């Protein structure tokens, strides 16, 4: 158990540092650019790993409650440190944005941390909730049951590589075909793998238990209902930002300035990079 968590504690920060040094010394990127690209890279790697594990688990579990797969608990232990690492990595990206806007000398570390928490409060709360609640719920409270549902939850990460790629492309290639295609794929994967995910979980259990969907909340453990009640609204909110950005891209024609690229943060980047991919 602790060996897998220790491996995760080493792997994600280690990959970040290795990528950062490679970008700085071999590709001659600035320190800030190296931090941002490395953060996106690590997030994408974690997402691909989680999605792959999710596919293996879902495809191997015929009984959605009783069947189990060894990868379920193993990956939970390995990936949990990622969320703690990502909070710090996002803070480094925030500090870089302050530097680009010329605010790096204003205030000290406490001022930066306060501004970061105000700007990224939803993402930070999401990560803290995953570590403080989802980790014990997934590892202990399930009592070895429901690996299928855990695998489906891993599939939610399928949209993350498109989010990360969009955040990189917005800085240098926001008018390319790749950026536009990536925006469409983000829209589709986010809707399927995040917005529809929680309704599907309840639907799958209703089929298993042979009960109507509206009775599932009464049968499901309270931890499942609480997790869905807290996480699903976040997915709906972020999807609303994506759709808002997509609609703006159809009606607004303008070119982004450097200030535009620095203003966005967290999931607001999702809406922003779609908004800036307007047709010429």
C-alpha positions as CSV (number, residue, x, y, z in Angstrom):
1,X,0.0,0.0,0.0
2,X,2.5,2.6,1.1
3,X,4.9,1.5,-1.6
4,X,2.4,2.4,-4.3
5,X,1.7,5.8,-2.7
6,X,5.5,6.4,-2.4
7,X,5.9,5.6,-6.1
8,X,3.2,8.1,-6.9
9,X,4.8,10.7,-4.7
10,X,8.0,10.2,-6.7
11,X,6.7,9.7,-10.2
12,X,4.5,12.8,-10.7
13,X,6.9,15.4,-9.3
14,X,9.8,13.6,-10.9
15,X,8.2,13.6,-14.3
16,X,7.4,17.3,-13.8
17,X,11.0,18.2,-12.9
18,X,12.5,16.1,-15.8
19,X,10.2,17.7,-18.3
20,X,10.9,21.1,-17.0
21,X,14.7,20.7,-17.2
22,X,14.4,19.2,-20.7
23,X,12.3,22.1,-22.0
24,X,14.7,24.7,-20.4
25,X,18.0,23.2,-21.4
26,X,17.4,21.3,-24.6
27,X,14.5,23.3,-26.1
28,X,15.6,26.7,-24.7
29,X,12.2,27.5,-23.3
30,X,11.8,30.1,-20.5
31,X,11.3,28.9,-16.9
32,X,7.7,30.0,-16.9
33,X,6.9,28.3,-20.2
34,X,8.7,25.1,-19.0
35,X,6.6,25.1,-15.8
36,X,3.3,25.5,-17.7
37,X,4.0,22.9,-20.4
38,X,5.4,20.4,-17.9
39,X,2.3,20.8,-15.7
40,X,0.1,20.1,-18.7
41,X,2.3,17.1,-19.7
42,X,2.1,15.5,-16.3
43,X,-1.7,16.0,-16.2
44,X,-2.1,14.4,-19.6
45,X,0.1,11.4,-18.6
46,X,-2.0,10.9,-15.5
47,X,-5.2,11.2,-17.5
48,X,-4.0,8.6,-20.1
49,X,-3.0,6.2,-17.4
50,X,-6.3,6.6,-15.5
51,X,-8.4,6.2,-18.7
52,X,-6.5,3.1,-19.7
53,X,-6.9,1.6,-16.3
54,X,-10.6,2.5,-16.4
55,X,-11.0,0.7,-19.7
56,X,-9.4,-2.4,-18.4
57,X,-11.5,-2.5,-15.3
58,X,-14.8,-1.8,-17.0
59,X,-14.2,-4.4,-19.7
60,X,-13.3,-7.1,-17.2
61,X,-16.2,-6.6,-14.7
62,X,-19.3,-8.4,-15.8
63,X,-21.0,-8.0,-12.4
64,X,-21.0,-4.3,-11.7
65,X,-21.1,-4.8,-8.0
66,X,-19.3,-8.0,-7.1
67,X,-16.6,-8.3,-9.7
68,X,-13.2,-6.9,-8.8
69,X,-9.9,-6.1,-10.5
70,X,-6.5,-5.7,-8.9
71,X,-5.8,-2.5,-10.7
72,X,-8.6,-0.6,-9.0
73,X,-7.1,-0.2,-5.5
74,X,-3.6,-0.2,-6.9
75,X,-4.2,2.8,-9.2
76,X,-6.1,4.7,-6.5
77,X,-3.1,4.4,-4.2
78,X,-0.6,5.3,-7.0
79,X,-2.6,8.3,-8.3
80,X,-3.8,10.0,-5.1
81,X,-0.5,11.9,-4.6
82,X,-1.0,13.4,-8.0
83,X,-3.8,15.6,-6.7
84,X,-1.6,17.0,-4.0
85,X,1.3,17.6,-6.4
86,X,-1.1,19.3,-8.9
87,X,-2.2,21.9,-6.4
88,X,1.4,23.0,-6.0
89,X,2.0,22.8,-9.8
90,X,-1.0,25.0,-10.5
91,X,0.4,27.5,-7.9
92,X,3.7,27.7,-9.9
93,X,1.7,28.4,-13.1
94,X,-0.2,31.1,-11.3
95,X,3.0,32.7,-10.2
96,X,4.2,32.7,-13.8
97,X,1.1,34.5,-14.9
98,X,1.8,37.1,-12.3
99,X,5.3,37.5,-13.6
100,X,4.1,37.9,-17.2
101,X,1.6,40.6,-16.1
102,X,4.3,42.4,-14.1
103,X,2.9,41.7,-10.7
104,X,5.6,39.4,-9.4
105,X,7.0,42.0,-7.0
106,X,3.6,42.9,-5.5
107,X,3.2,41.3,-2.0
108,X,5.0,38.2,-0.7
109,X,4.3,34.5,-0.7
110,X,1.2,34.9,1.5
111,X,-0.3,37.4,-1.0
112,X,0.4,35.0,-3.9
113,X,-1.1,32.1,-2.1
114,X,-4.2,34.1,-1.2
115,X,-4.7,35.2,-4.8
116,X,-4.1,31.7,-6.0
117,X,-6.7,30.2,-3.7
118,X,-9.2,32.9,-4.6
119,X,-8.7,32.4,-8.4
120,X,-8.5,28.6,-8.3
121,X,-10.8,27.9,-5.4
122,X,-13.0,25.4,-7.3
123,X,-10.1,23.4,-8.6
124,X,-8.3,23.4,-5.3
125,X,-11.5,22.3,-3.5
126,X,-12.0,19.6,-6.1
127,X,-8.5,18.2,-5.5
128,X,-8.8,18.4,-1.7
129,X,-12.2,16.7,-1.8
130,X,-10.7,13.9,-4.0
131,X,-7.9,13.3,-1.5
132,X,-9.9,13.8,1.7
133,X,-13.1,12.0,0.8
134,X,-12.9,10.1,-2.5
135,X,-9.6,8.3,-1.5
136,X,-11.0,6.7,1.7
137,X,-14.4,6.2,0.1
138,X,-12.9,4.3,-2.9
139,X,-10.3,2.4,-0.9
140,X,-12.0,1.5,2.4
141,X,-15.8,2.2,2.4
142,X,-16.5,0.2,-0.8
143,X,-15.3,-3.0,1.0
144,X,-14.0,-4.4,-2.2
145,X,-17.2,-4.0,-4.2
146,X,-18.1,-1.8,-7.2
147,X,-14.9,-1.9,-9.1
148,X,-16.9,-1.4,-12.2
149,X,-18.1,2.0,-11.0
150,X,-14.7,3.0,-10.0
151,X,-13.4,2.1,-13.4
152,X,-16.1,4.3,-15.0
153,X,-15.0,7.2,-12.7
154,X,-11.4,6.7,-14.0
155,X,-12.7,7.3,-17.5
156,X,-13.7,10.8,-16.6
157,X,-10.0,11.7,-17.1
158,X,-10.4,11.0,-20.9
159,X,-11.1,14.7,-21.5
160,X,-8.1,16.0,-19.6
161,X,-5.5,15.6,-22.4
162,X,-7.6,17.8,-24.6
163,X,-7.9,20.5,-21.9
164,X,-4.2,20.4,-21.4
165,X,-3.4,20.5,-25.1
166,X,-5.8,23.5,-25.6
167,X,-4.0,25.4,-22.8
168,X,-0.7,24.9,-24.6
169,X,-2.0,25.7,-28.1
170,X,-3.7,28.9,-27.0
171,X,-0.4,30.6,-26.5
172,X,1.1,30.0,-29.9
173,X,-1.3,28.2,-32.3
174,X,-4.8,29.4,-31.4
175,X,-5.8,29.8,-35.1
176,X,-4.6,26.4,-36.3
177,X,-6.7,23.5,-37.4
178,X,-5.3,21.4,-34.6
179,X,-6.6,23.9,-32.1
180,X,-10.1,23.8,-33.6
181,X,-10.2,20.0,-33.8
182,X,-8.9,19.8,-30.2
183,X,-11.7,22.1,-29.1
184,X,-14.4,19.9,-30.7
185,X,-12.9,16.7,-29.1
186,X,-12.8,18.4,-25.8
187,X,-16.4,19.4,-26.0
188,X,-17.4,15.8,-26.9
189,X,-15.3,14.0,-24.4
190,X,-16.1,16.3,-21.6
191,X,-19.8,15.9,-22.2
192,X,-19.7,12.1,-22.5
193,X,-17.1,11.3,-19.8
194,X,-18.0,13.9,-17.2
195,X,-21.5,15.3,-17.7
196,X,-23.1,12.0,-18.6
197,X,-20.9,10.0,-16.2
198,X,-22.9,10.4,-13.0
199,X,-26.3,9.7,-14.6
200,X,-24.8,6.6,-16.2
201,X,-23.6,5.3,-12.8
202,X,-27.1,5.5,-11.5
203,X,-28.5,4.0,-14.6
204,X,-26.1,1.1,-14.5
205,X,-27.0,0.3,-10.9
206,X,-30.7,0.5,-11.7
207,X,-30.2,-2.2,-14.3
208,X,-28.2,-4.3,-11.9
209,X,-30.7,-4.0,-9.1
210,X,-33.8,-4.1,-11.4
211,X,-35.2,-1.0,-9.9
212,X,-36.2,2.4,-11.4
213,X,-33.5,5.0,-11.7
214,X,-35.2,7.4,-9.3
215,X,-35.0,4.8,-6.6
216,X,-31.3,4.3,-6.9
217,X,-30.4,7.2,-4.5
218,X,-32.4,5.4,-1.8
219,X,-30.5,2.2,-2.3
220,X,-27.0,3.5,-3.0
221,X,-24.6,4.1,-0.1
222,X,-24.7,7.7,1.2
223,X,-21.0,8.2,0.3
224,X,-21.9,7.7,-3.4
225,X,-24.8,10.1,-3.2
226,X,-22.7,12.7,-1.5
227,X,-19.8,12.4,-3.9
228,X,-22.2,12.7,-6.9
229,X,-24.0,15.7,-5.3
230,X,-20.7,17.5,-4.9
231,X,-18.8,16.6,-8.0
232,X,-21.5,16.6,-10.7
233,X,-22.4,20.3,-10.3
234,X,-18.8,21.1,-10.9
235,X,-18.7,19.2,-14.1
236,X,-21.9,21.0,-15.2
237,X,-20.4,24.4,-14.4
238,X,-17.2,23.7,-16.3
239,X,-19.2,22.3,-19.2
240,X,-21.2,25.5,-19.2
241,X,-17.9,27.5,-19.6
242,X,-16.9,25.3,-22.5
243,X,-20.2,25.8,-24.3
244,X,-20.1,29.6,-23.6
245,X,-16.7,29.7,-25.1
246,X,-17.8,27.7,-28.1
247,X,-20.8,30.0,-28.7
248,X,-18.6,33.1,-28.5
249,X,-16.2,31.6,-31.0
250,X,-19.1,31.5,-33.5
251,X,-20.1,35.1,-33.0
252,X,-17.0,37.0,-32.1
253,X,-14.0,37.6,-34.4
254,X,-11.0,39.1,-32.6
255,X,-7.5,38.2,-32.0
256,X,-6.2,37.4,-28.5
257,X,-3.7,39.7,-26.8
258,X,-1.0,38.6,-24.4
259,X,-3.2,39.9,-21.6
260,X,-6.0,37.6,-22.7
261,X,-3.7,34.6,-22.6
262,X,-2.6,35.5,-19.1
263,X,-6.0,36.4,-17.7
264,X,-7.5,33.0,-17.9
265,X,-6.8,30.3,-15.3
266,X,-7.9,26.9,-14.2
267,X,-11.0,25.7,-16.0
268,X,-11.6,29.2,-17.3
269,X,-8.9,28.4,-19.8
270,X,-11.2,25.8,-21.3
271,X,-13.7,28.4,-22.2
272,X,-11.1,30.9,-23.2
273,X,-9.2,28.8,-25.7
274,X,-12.4,27.8,-27.4
275,X,-13.5,31.4,-27.5
276,X,-10.2,32.5,-29.0
277,X,-10.4,29.8,-31.7
278,X,-12.8,32.0,-33.8
279,X,-13.0,31.6,-37.5
280,X,-11.1,34.2,-39.6
